[in-house]
């Protein structure tokens, strides 16, 4: 990914740590799920996605993954971190042909101040195929810090 130079030749970037998810794929609600490999897909700009590694988790996967996302157009366009928690090898889920199912999504506002860490447990929403709607189910813990480098 490229970074944009703003002002006095500064690069703006987001330092990110994806810690864990909890309350996804409750074994009592989803007894048909036998393979529980998870990963997280993250992006700020569409088409510039990052991924965590795949981990086994039953029912609470832990990644402790660190990364950096450069913000080409901060603050004009970049305002949210988007993420999806994915389950791999999920052949029993409706609508999946490649074995990957989205078990939770979040859209989290980026920190507004530089060098101030935003740490939190953020709710995940999930498609509810029975109700043809979305429901809050589980959460993801992560840390974000907006940085500037000259």
Contact map, one row per residue, 1 for C-alpha under 8 A:
111000000000000000000000000000000000000000000001000000000000000000001100000000000000000000000000000000000000000000000000000000000000000000000000000000
111100000000000000000000000000000000000000000000000000000000000000000101000000000000000000000000000000000000000000000000000000000000000000000000000000
111110000011100000000000000000000000000000000000000000000000000000000111000000000000000000000000000000000000000000000000000000000000000000000000000000
011111000111000000000000000000000000000000000000000000000000000000000111100000000000000000000000000000000000000000000000000000000000000000000000000000
001111111111000000000000000000000000000000000000000000000000000000000001000000000000000000000000000000000000000000000000000000000000000000000000000000
000111111111000000000000000000000000000000000000000000000000000000000000000000000000000000000000000000000000000000000000000000000000000000000000000000
000011111100000000000000000000000000000000000000000000000000000000000000000000000000000000000000000000000000000000000000000000000000000000000000000000
000011111100000000000000000000000000000000000000000000000000000000000000000000000000000000000000000000000000000000000000000000000000000000000000000001
000011111110000000000000000000000000000000000000000000000000000000000000000000000000000000000000000000000000000000000000000000000000000000000000000001
000111111111000000000000000000000000000000000000000000000000000000000000000000000000000000000000000000000000000000000000000000000000000000000000000111
001111001111100000000000000000000000000000000000000000000000000000000110000000000000000000000000000000000000000000000000000000000000000000000000000111
001111000111110000000000000000000000000000000000000000000000000000000111010000000000000000000000000000000000000000000000000000000000000000000000011110
001000000011111000000000000000000000000000000000000000000000000000011110000000000000000000000000000000000000000000000000000000000000000000000000011100
000000000001111100000000000000000000000000000000000000000000000000011110000000000000000000000000000000000000000000000000000000000000000000000001111000
000000000000111110000000000000000000000000000000000000000000000001111000000000000000000000000000000000000000000000000000000000000000000000000001111000
000000000000011111000000000000000000000000000000000000000000000001111000000000000000000000000000000000000000000000000000000000000000000000000111100000
000000000000001111100000000000000000000000000000000000000000000111100000000000000000000000000000000000000000000000000000000000000000000000000111000000
000000000000000111110000000000000000000000000000000000000000001111000000000000000000000000000000000000000000000000000000000000000000000000011110000000
000000000000000011111000000000000000000000000000000000000000011110000000000000000000000000000000000000000000000000000000000000000000000000011110000000
000000000000000001111100000000000000000000000000000000000001111100000000000000000000000000000000000000000000000000000000000000000000000000011100000000
000000000000000000111111000000000000000000000000000000000001110000000000000000000000000000000000000000000000000000000000000000000000000001111000000000
000000000000000000011111000000000000000000000000000000000011100000000000000000000000000000000000000000000000000000000000000000000000000001110000000000
000000000000000000001111110000000000000000000000000000000011000000000000000000000000000000000000000000000000000000000000000000000000000011100000000000
000000000000000000001111110000000000000000000000000000000011000000000000000000000000000000000000000000110000000000000000000000000000000011100000000000
000000000000000000000011111011001000000000000000000000000010000000000000000000000000000000000000000000100000000000000000000000000000000000000000000000
000000000000000000000011111111100000000000000000000000000010000000000000000000000000000000000000000000000000000000000000000000000000000000000000000000
000000000000000000000000111111101000000000000000000000000010000000000000000000000000000000000000000000000000000000000000000000000000000000000000000000
000000000000000000000000011111100000000000000000000000000000000000000000000000000000000000000000000000000000000000000000000000000000000000000000000000
000000000000000000000000111111100000000000000000000000000000000000000000000000000000000000000000000000000000000000000000000000000000000000000000000000
000000000000000000000000111111111000000000000000000000000000000000000000000000000000000000000000000000000000000000000000000000000000000000000000000000
000000000000000000000000011111111100000000000000000000000000000000000000000000000000000000000000000000000000000000000000000000000000000000000000000000
000000000000000000000000000001111100000000000000000000000000000000000000000000000000000000010000000000000000000000000000000000000000000000000000000000
000000000000000000000000101001111111000000000000000000000000000000000000000000000000000001010000000000000000000000000000000000000000000000000000000000
000000000000000000000000000000111111000000000000000000000000000000000000000000000000000000000000000000000000000000000000000000000000000000000000000000
000000000000000000000000000000001111100000000000000000000000000000000000000000000000000111000000000000000000000000000000000000000000000000000000000000
000000000000000000000000000000001111110000000000000000011110000000000000000000000000001110000000000000000000000000000000000000000000000000000000000000
000000000000000000000000000000000011111000000000000001111000000000000000000000000000001110000000000000000000000000000000000000000000000000000000000000
000000000000000000000000000000000001111100000000000001111000100000000000000000000000111100000000000000000000000000000000000000000000000000000000000000
000000000000000000000000000000000000111110000000001111100000000000000000000000000000111100000000000000000000000000000000000000000000000000000000000000
000000000000000000000000000000000000011111000000001110000000000000000000000000000011110000000000000000000000000000000000000000000000000000000000000000
000000000000000000000000000000000000001111100000111100000000000000000000000000000011110000000000000000000000000000000000000000000000000000000000000000
000000000000000000000000000000000000000111110000111000000000000000000000000000001111000000000000000000000000000000000000000000000000000000000000000000
000000000000000000000000000000000000000011111111110000000000000000000000000000001110000000000000000000000000000000000000000000000000000000000000000000
000000000000000000000000000000000000000001111101100000000000000000000010000001111100000000000000000000000000000000000000000000000000000000000000000000
000000000000000000000000000000000000000000111111100000000000000000000000000001000000000000000000000000000000000000000000000000000000000000000000000000
000000000000000000000000000000000000000000111111100000000000000000000000000000000000000000000000000000000000000000000000000000000000000000000000000000
000000000000000000000000000000000000000000101111100000000000000000000000000000000000000000000000000000000000000000000000000000000000000000000000000000
100000000000000000000000000000000000000000111111110000000000000000000000000000000000000000000000000000000000000000000000000000000000000000000000000000
000000000000000000000000000000000000000011111111111000000000000000000000000000000000000000000000000000000000000000000000000000000000000000000000000000
000000000000000000000000000000000000000011100001111100000000000000000000000000000000000000000000000000000000000000000000000000000000000000000000000000
000000000000000000000000000000000000001111000000111110000000000000000000000000000000000000000000000000000000000000000000000000000000000000000000000000
000000000000000000000000000000000000001110000000011111000000001010000000000000000000000000000000000000000000000000000000000000000000000000000000000000
000000000000000000000000000000000000001100000000001111100000001010000000000000000000000000000000000000000000000000000000000000000000000000000000000000
000000000000000000000000000000000000111000000000000111110000000000000000000000000000000000000000000000000000000000000000000000000000000000000000000000
000000000000000000000000000000000000111000000000000011111000111000000000000000000000000000000000000000000000000000000000000000000000000000000000000000
000000000000000000000000000000000001110000000000000001111100100000000000000000000000000000000000000000000000000000000000000000000000000000000000000000
000000000000000000000000000000000001110000000000000000111111110000000000000000000000000000000000000000000000000000000000000000000000000000000000000000
000000000000000000000000000000000001000000000000000000011111100000000000000000000000000000000000000000000000000000000000000000000000000000000000000000
000000000000000000000111111000000001000000000000000000001111100000000000000000000000000000000000000000000000000000000000000000000000000000000000000000
000000000000000000011111000000000000000000000000000000001111110000000000000000000000000000000000000000000000000000000000000000000000000000000000000000
000000000000000000011100000000000000010000000000000000111111111000000000000000000000000000000000000000000000000000000000000000000000000000000000000000
000000000000000000111000000000000000000000000000000000101001111100000000000000000000000000000000000000000000000000000000000000000000000000000000000000
000000000000000001110000000000000000000000000000000110100000111110000000000000000000000000000000000000000000000000000000000000000000000000000000000000
000000000000000011110000000000000000000000000000000000000000011111000000000000000000000000000000000000000000000000000000000000000000000000000000000000
000000000000000011100000000000000000000000000000000110000000001111100000000000000000000000000000000000000000000000000000000000000000000000000000000000
000000000000001111000000000000000000000000000000000000000000000111110000000000000000000000000000000000000000000000000000000000000000000000000000000000
000000000000001110000000000000000000000000000000000000000000000011111000000000000000000000000000000000000000000000000000000000000000000000000000000000
000000000000111100000000000000000000000000000000000000000000000001111100000000000000000000000000000000000000000000000000000000000000000000000000000000
100000000000111100000000000000000000000000000000000000000000000000111110000000000000000000000000000000000000000000000000000000000000000000000000000000
111100000011110000000000000000000000000000000000000000000000000000011111000000000000000000000000000000000000000000000000000000000000000000000000000000
001100000011110000000000000000000000000000010000000000000000000000001111110001000000000000000000000000000000000000000000000000000000000000000000000000
011110000001000000000000000000000000000000000000000000000000000000000111110000000000000000000000000000000000000000000000000000000000000000000000000000
000100000000000000000000000000000000000000000000000000000000000000000011111111000000000000000000000000000000000000000000000000000000000000000000000000
000000000001000000000000000000000000000000000000000000000000000000000011111111100000000000000000000000000000000000000000000000000000000000000000000000
000000000000000000000000000000000000000000000000000000000000000000000000111111100000000000000000000000000000000000000000000000000000000000000000000000
000000000000000000000000000000000000000000000000000000000000000000000000111111100000000000000000000000000000000000000000000000000000000000000000000000
000000000000000000000000000000000000000000000000000000000000000000000000111111100000000000000000000000000000000000000000000000000000000000000000000000
000000000000000000000000000000000000000000011000000000000000000000000010111111110000000000000000000000000000010000000000000000000000000000000000000000
000000000000000000000000000000000000000000010000000000000000000000000000011111111000000000000000000000000000110000000000000000000000000000000000000000
000000000000000000000000000000000000000000010000000000000000000000000000000001111100000000000000000000000011110000000000000000000000000000000000000000
000000000000000000000000000000000000000001110000000000000000000000000000000000111110000000000000000000000011110000000000000000000000000000000000000000
000000000000000000000000000000000000000001110000000000000000000000000000000000011111000000000000000000001111000000000000000000000000000000000000000000
000000000000000000000000000000000000000111100000000000000000000000000000000000001111100000000000000000001110000000000000000000000000000000000000000000
000000000000000000000000000000000000000111000000000000000000000000000000000000000111110000000000000001111100000000000000000000000000000000000000000000
000000000000000000000000000000000000011110000000000000000000000000000000000000000011111000000000000001111000000000000000000000000000000000000000000000
000000000000000000000000000000000000011110000000000000000000000000000000000000000001111100000000000111110000000000000000000000000000000000000000000000
000000000000000000000000000000000001111000000000000000000000000000000000000000000000111111000000000111100000000000000000000000000000000000000000000000
000000000000000000000000000000000011111000000000000000000000000000000000000000000000011111000000001110000000000000000000000000000000000000000000000000
000000000000000000000000000000000011100000000000000000000000000000000000000000000000001111100000011100000000000000000000000000000000000000000000000000
000000000000000000000000000000001010000000000000000000000000000000000000000000000000001111111001001110000000000000000000000000000000000000000000000000
000000000000000000000000000000000000000000000000000000000000000000000000000000000000000011111001111100000000000000000000000000000000000000000000000000
000000000000000000000000000000011000000000000000000000000000000000000000000000000000000001111100000000000000000000000000000000000000000000000000000000
000000000000000000000000000000000000000000000000000000000000000000000000000000000000000001111111000010000000000000000000000000000000000000000000000000
000000000000000000000000000000000000000000000000000000000000000000000000000000000000000000011111000000000000000000000000000000000000000000000000000000
000000000000000000000000000000000000000000000000000000000000000000000000000000000000000000001111100000000000000000000000000000000000000000000000000000
000000000000000000000000000000000000000000000000000000000000000000000000000000000000000001101111111110000000000000000000000000000000000000000000000000
000000000000000000000000000000000000000000000000000000000000000000000000000000000000000000100011111100000000000000000000000000000000000000000000000000
000000000000000000000000000000000000000000000000000000000000000000000000000000000000000010100001111100000000000000000000000000000000000000000000000000
000000000000000000000000000000000000000000000000000000000000000000000000000000000000000111100001111110000000000000000000000000000000000000000000000000
000000000000000000000000000000000000000000000000000000000000000000000000000000000000011111100001111111000000000000000000000000000000000000000000000000
000000000000000000000000000000000000000000000000000000000000000000000000000000000000011101001001001111100000000000000000000000000000000000000000000000
000000000000000000000000000000000000000000000000000000000000000000000000000000000001111000000000000111111000000000000000000001000000000000000000000000
000000000000000000000001100000000000000000000000000000000000000000000000000000000001111000000000000011111000000000000000000001100000000000000000000000
000000000000000000000001000000000000000000000000000000000000000000000000000000000001110000000000000001111100000000000000000111000000000011000000000000
000000000000000000000000000000000000000000000000000000000000000000000000000000000111100000000000000001111110000000000000000111000000000000000000000000
000000000000000000000000000000000000000000000000000000000000000000000000000000000111000000000000000000011111000000000000011110000000000000000000000000
000000000000000000000000000000000000000000000000000000000000000000000000000000011110000000000000000000001111100000000000000000000000000000000000000000
000000000000000000000000000000000000000000000000000000000000000000000000000000011100000000000000000000000111110000000000010000000000000000000000000000
000000000000000000000000000000000000000000000000000000000000000000000000000000111000000000000000000000000011111000000000000000000000000000000000000000
000000000000000000000000000000000000000000000000000000000000000000000000000001111000000000000000000000000001111100000000000000000000000000000001010000
000000000000000000000000000000000000000000000000000000000000000000000000000000000000000000000000000000000000111111011100000000000000000000000001110000
000000000000000000000000000000000000000000000000000000000000000000000000000000000000000000000000000000000000011111000000000000000000000000000000010000
000000000000000000000000000000000000000000000000000000000000000000000000000000000000000000000000000000000000001111110000000000000000000000000000010000
000000000000000000000000000000000000000000000000000000000000000000000000000000000000000000000000000000000000001111110000000000000000000000000000111100
000000000000000000000000000000000000000000000000000000000000000000000000000000000000000000000000000000000000000011111000000000000000000000000000111000
000000000000000000000000000000000000000000000000000000000000000000000000000000000000000000000000000000000000001011111100000000000000000000000000110000
000000000000000000000000000000000000000000000000000000000000000000000000000000000000000000000000000000000000001000111110000000000000000000000011110000
000000000000000000000000000000000000000000000000000000000000000000000000000000000000000000000000000000000000001000011111000000000000000000000011100000
000000000000000000000000000000000000000000000000000000000000000000000000000000000000000000000000000000000000000000001111100000000000000000001111000000
000000000000000000000000000000000000000000000000000000000000000000000000000000000000000000000000000000000000000000000111110000000000000000001110000000
000000000000000000000000000000000000000000000000000000000000000000000000000000000000000000000000000000000000000000000011111000000000000000111100000000
000000000000000000000000000000000000000000000000000000000000000000000000000000000000000000000000000000000101000000000001111100000000000000111100000000
000000000000000000000000000000000000000000000000000000000000000000000000000000000000000000000000000000000100000000000000111110000000000111110000000000
000000000000000000000000000000000000000000000000000000000000000000000000000000000000000000000000000000011100000000000000011111000000000111110000000000
000000000000000000000000000000000000000000000000000000000000000000000000000000000000000000000000000000011100000000000000001111100000011111000000000000
000000000000000000000000000000000000000000000000000000000000000000000000000000000000000000000000000001111000000000000000000111110000011110000000000000
000000000000000000000000000000000000000000000000000000000000000000000000000000000000000000000000000000100000000000000000000011111001111000000000000000
000000000000000000000000000000000000000000000000000000000000000000000000000000000000000000000000000000000000000000000000000001111111111000000000000000
000000000000000000000000000000000000000000000000000000000000000000000000000000000000000000000000000000000000000000000000000000111111100000000000000000
000000000000000000000000000000000000000000000000000000000000000000000000000000000000000000000000000000000000000000000000000000011111100000000000000000
000000000000000000000000000000000000000000000000000000000000000000000000000000000000000000000000000000000000000000000000000000011111110000000000000000
000000000000000000000000000000000000000000000000000000000000000000000000000000000000000000000000000000000000000000000000000000111111110000000000000000
000000000000000000000000000000000000000000000000000000000000000000000000000000000000000000000000000000000000000000000000000000111111111000000000000000
000000000000000000000000000000000000000000000000000000000000000000000000000000000000000000000000000000000000000000000000000011110011111100000000000000
000000000000000000000000000000000000000000000000000000000000000000000000000000000000000000000000000000000000000000000000000011110000111110000000000000
000000000000000000000000000000000000000000000000000000000000000000000000000000000000000000000000000000000000000000000000001111000000011111000000000000
000000000000000000000011000000000000000000000000000000000000000000000000000000000000000000000000000000010000000000000000001111000000001111100000000000
000000000000000000001111000000000000000000000000000000000000000000000000000000000000000000000000000000010000000000000000001110000000000111110000000000
000000000000000000001111000000000000000000000000000000000000000000000000000000000000000000000000000000000000000000000000111100000000000011111000000000
000000000000000001111100000000000000000000000000000000000000000000000000000000000000000000000000000000000000000000000000111100000000000001111100000000
000000000000000001111000000000000000000000000000000000000000000000000000000000000000000000000000000000000000000000000011110000000000000000111110000000
000000000000000111110000000000000000000000000000000000000000000000000000000000000000000000000000000000000000000000000011110000000000000000011111000000
000000000000000111100000000000000000000000000000000000000000000000000000000000000000000000000000000000000000000000001111000000000000000000001111100000
000000000000011110000000000000000000000000000000000000000000000000000000000000000000000000000000000000000000011000001110000000000000000000000111110000
000000000000011100000000000000000000000000000000000000000000000000000000000000000000000000000000000000000000001001111100000000000000000000000011111000
000000000001111000000000000000000000000000000000000000000000000000000000000000000000000000000000000000000000011111111000000000000000000000000001111100
000000000001111000000000000000000000000000000000000000000000000000000000000000000000000000000000000000000000000001100000000000000000000000000000111110
000000000111100000000000000000000000000000000000000000000000000000000000000000000000000000000000000000000000000001000000000000000000000000000000011111
000000000111000000000000000000000000000000000000000000000000000000000000000000000000000000000000000000000000000000000000000000000000000000000000001111
000000011110000000000000000000000000000000000000000000000000000000000000000000000000000000000000000000000000000000000000000000000000000000000000000111
